[in-house]
């Protein structure tokens, strides 16, 4: 302390030392002092000087401070002072009174240079990571701040050092679990800097349970009503999820999307939102958009969209959309968020179409949004957001496109309510050029890639003024185009017309039917106008090129060849191609082509639509080629198109055939599965019946023994005869039933033999026909396999029936034995009272046994019904196989007939050739017989025969 008093302003008679000299002395004391207290005091003094003399302390003391961190680990106080000093030297967060006008640039350079010196030795960063693990507040907190500052200055280099350090990222993740909010909150800031633009670290942080911890913090802090901590957590979540498909999938699979729903629960009173709440909610909406961004892979975006619908997040966003009192910037961002949640997802688009605004009467949300879009008093960014929402609603949504266009058709117009189509037409022909452009682009999206709706829109008629006949929508667009309105209006109308006419020959014919359209387009293209009009010229060239490329030559005066000649005479092909290239070379075209969302700095820059840039890219090349093609090349191209159409039809036909065959295979598989299950059920039933028969056998044996004992005690002959009479009657009934079952059993066996013989015949016939056609054998092999399976099942059923018949015969023998035993019973033995009791007991047992036999008969009858059903299914299978056999026989007969016809033709030709040869030889012309070269000696014998005939 005495040293510090002397250095830092204690009474001294001599001149005061400068700051650099004081710092040098302090550094010497840190390096040379053996007492820990002296070193600690010296480091504390350096900390107090580090803000004012940042450069001097950084140059002279950094090495000594790092040495302190390495050697004095046991004293947390000196470690804390050293870390604070290094933070003051490296950090650029200076106090306001120290910031001058010319200082910031120098400060940035200074912090970056000191950071580079510190991280030059990677061990310094590793040492800092070790210190951050310390629980002591005076060590951990300054260590977190210093590491955050290092990441701000030299982010990529420090990230790489931490990444290769063992458990480097995991150590820092523990900061989120610290119970001290200051360290936890600064840990969030540290992880923000650590995860910037580094996908590897982002994945490690995500798999260290960062999502769970951050969402817990947001919930604890009050969701959107929370403070700056919620904002920091949301920024960190954005770093982890943006452009990181792996983390996005992990976030979705972890069911974290469901935890986002409470963020957007707003009350009825939305007045007086704080600035922090607006910021938090804005970041929350941006986080939703990160998950469903159009730049993500389509599969990942689609799964997130479905998850948001099922958990109710989309419904909550639509509630904010229709709520009152929501700040304008939040409403705009909510519209953009809803747009991307529904974009390309049919389920979400259908839900959005059903949303109604809380008005009286209720109006669809789409209509309310379109009213804002065509209202020139609404903010520009809000109108752009509504246009984007409408585009996303119609993206890959033919159902929604049809609903919008139907509101324009004459048969569906409702005069009592405003429809989407009426709003679009109103905006299309209003005096506000921005409304014209937005309405034209929105209507173009309703026609995107939908030729049917392009044709239906030709039916739309508009009443321009009282007393004048109505004109078509197409005609009205061209009329406004020719009146010389603002550039923005004309660009919007030209984009609408190009989209409308592309890939729709009927619309091109309607456009060419107006004789004023082609002269207007050629006049616009041929003129030499300023830069502002060059864009209009390029779009006019594109529209004229579409009229040529998609022309079906139905109008004689406007055939493809005549329009090309007109371009050659009035414009020139090279000039036409040059004007066409103005579109893709325009700066605003390049901006619009980058992403689907319309984002413009001002209304004047609102010229191109993203989807239209795709159309231009697709058509620019083909139109350029079409202009230089001759009529013959056009004809060849049309023939190629027709051939391709025929090919497509053939492919479609075969696809249909394959689809039908797949359905048949599925049906056969289902039938096989059904039969297999039936077979299993029958096997279970047989097993049960076998066990029941065994039980009956045991009961019969017991009864037989008991009856043998009881007959020795019968004394009353009359009672015995009465009992035996009853038993004989029951036994006779059982005999009749058994005989009946035997007959039915023989009948079923006969039917099974018949089916077996039919199946054997079909097998033999199909084996004989198998050599005729390999393709037929392949297509019918499934039926033979199925037939074999059925035969195996029938064999199994036959064996089961035989087993049952043997059991029935055994039962019959037992009954006969019982009858004999009853008839020979001695009537004079035993006491009369005991005999009566025994008779009653015997009678009860016989009744129970008779009931059991009846239940057995009932079970056998049910078995009979199941066998009949199985025989019916077998007969249907036999009929199917018989039909297939007949078809194969017909094919074989046809092929034999064709072979016979060919043989007849060959025989006729041989006769004619032989007759002609004879005539030639009669005329003395030498004729070589082809048989000489082919058959050798046989040909010589034929020639000898011919010569003998001539002689």
Order of alpha helices (4+ residues) and beta strands (2+ residues): alpha-alpha-alpha-alpha-alpha-alpha-alpha-alpha-alpha-alpha-alpha-alpha-alpha-alpha-alpha-alpha-alpha-alpha-alpha-alpha-beta-beta-alpha-alpha-alpha-alpha-alpha-alpha-beta-beta-alpha-alpha-alpha-alpha-alpha-alpha-alpha-alpha-alpha-alpha-alpha-alpha-alpha-alpha-alpha-alpha
